[in-house]
Amino acid sequence: MNEREEHRWIVLYRTALLELDASKLVERIHEAREAIRERLAGSSGHGTISLEERGQLEDALHSLRALENMET
């Protein structure tokens, strides 16, 4: 896994946070959540992720849940 793939979740997460179009927000959240889950799952096969990054991933998932709940 290269650095670009490892940080894909960050780009998608930020895109979801900055999405202003309500009709696109659900899809942006879904894309970000999937990328985060892939990063968490993929880390086991490609070495470990740092505790700092694991915390960032967990915080991002929590923030996405909160954003999603605000929209419902």
Secondary structure, 3 states (H helix, E strand, C coil): CCHHHHCHHHHHHHHHHHCCCHHHHHHHHHHHHHHHHHHHHHHCCCCCCCHHHHHHHHHHHHHHHHHHHHHC
